[in-house]
Amino acid sequence: MIGYLNDATALDKGEGTLKDVRWEWWNYQEEYRLSGGRGIDVVTAWDVWYKDFMQTRIMASRDWLIKWTTDGISHWQGSPDALGQTAEAVCALYLDRAHEIAGFNSQGYPTGTPTAPP
């Protein structure tokens, strides 16, 4: 699954969705301001919320993965059959990779004033 999410097409679609959402929020805040409402920066509020949401979800996923792979290793450790040894090795591989998860990478996150989708 992770390989698919790291695919260039999936990343482009995700970035496009974020740009579209930010564009809609910008339109909302402009309509509200033009109708006499006070100036509110919904786009910035969205950006803060989204980045925080992604960070907490990724770290919760990492913690879940560490817990269950650790339990899997304990369960299969020392198994005399090939299936058990394979399960232990797979758990160890996922545990190793889980420890590398450092959080949400917002490097490609759209910034600035949103623009209309093409």
C-alpha positions in Angstrom: 0.0 0.0 0.0 2.8 2.5 0.9 4.3 1.9 -2.5 1.1 2.9 -4.2 0.8 6.1 -2.1 4.3 7.1 -3.0 3.5 6.8 -6.7 4.0 10.0 -8.7 0.4 9.9 -10.0 -1.0 9.5 -6.5 1.1 12.3 -5.2 0.0 14.6 -8.0 -3.7 13.8 -7.3 -3.2 14.4 -3.6 -1.5 17.7 -4.2 -4.2 18.7 -6.7 -6.9 17.9 -4.1 -5.2 20.1 -1.5 -4.9 22.9 -4.0 -8.6 22.5 -4.8 -9.6 22.5 -1.2 -7.5 25.6 -0.4 -9.1 27.3 -3.5 -12.6 26.6 -2.2 -11.7 27.9 1.3 -10.2 31.1 -0.3 -13.4 31.7 -2.2 -15.5 31.2 0.9 -13.4 33.7 2.9 -13.5 36.2 0.1 -17.3 35.9 -0.3 -17.7 36.4 3.4 -15.4 39.4 3.5 -17.1 41.0 0.5 -20.6 40.5 2.1 -19.5 42.6 5.0 -18.1 39.9 7.2 -14.8 40.6 9.0 -11.6 39.4 7.4 -10.9 35.8 8.4 -8.1 33.7 7.1 -9.8 30.3 6.5 -7.0 29.1 4.3 -4.3 29.5 7.0 -6.6 27.9 9.5 -7.1 25.0 7.1 -3.4 24.7 6.5 -2.6 24.5 10.2 -5.4 22.0 10.9 -4.5 19.8 7.9 -0.8 19.6 8.7 -1.5 18.9 12.4 -4.1 16.2 11.5 -1.7 14.5 9.1 1.1 14.6 11.6 -1.0 13.0 14.4 -2.4 10.4 12.1 1.0 9.4 10.7 2.5 9.2 14.2 -0.6 7.2 15.5 -0.1 4.8 12.5 3.6 4.4 13.3 2.8 3.6 16.9 0.1 1.1 15.9 2.5 -0.5 13.5 5.3 -0.7 16.1 3.0 -2.3 18.6 1.5 -5.0 16.3 4.8 -5.9 14.6 6.5 -6.2 18.1 3.6 -8.5 19.2 4.0 -10.5 15.9 7.7 -10.9 16.5 7.0 -12.1 20.0 4.4 -14.5 18.8 6.4 -16.0 16.0 9.9 -15.9 17.6 11.6 -19.2 17.6 9.0 -20.9 15.4 10.3 -24.1 14.0 8.3 -24.0 10.7 9.0 -22.0 7.6 5.7 -20.1 7.8 6.4 -18.9 11.3 9.9 -17.9 10.4 8.6 -16.0 7.4 6.0 -14.2 9.5 8.6 -13.2 12.1 10.9 -11.9 9.3 8.1 -9.9 7.8 7.2 -8.4 11.2 10.8 -7.5 11.8 11.0 -5.8 8.4 7.9 -3.7 9.0 9.1 -2.9 12.5 12.4 -1.7 11.1 10.6 0.5 8.6 8.1 1.8 11.2 11.0 3.2 13.3 12.0 5.3 10.2 8.6 7.1 10.1 9.3 10.6 11.3 6.0 12.3 10.6 4.2 14.3 7.9 6.4 15.7 5.2 4.8 19.0 4.3 7.6 20.0 1.9 5.4 19.9 -1.2 2.4 21.4 0.6 0.9 24.3 -1.4 1.5 27.7 0.1 0.5 31.3 -0.6 -2.7 32.6 -2.1 -4.6 29.7 -3.8 -5.2 29.8 -7.5 -8.1 28.5 -9.6 -7.8 24.9 -10.8 -6.9 24.5 -14.5 
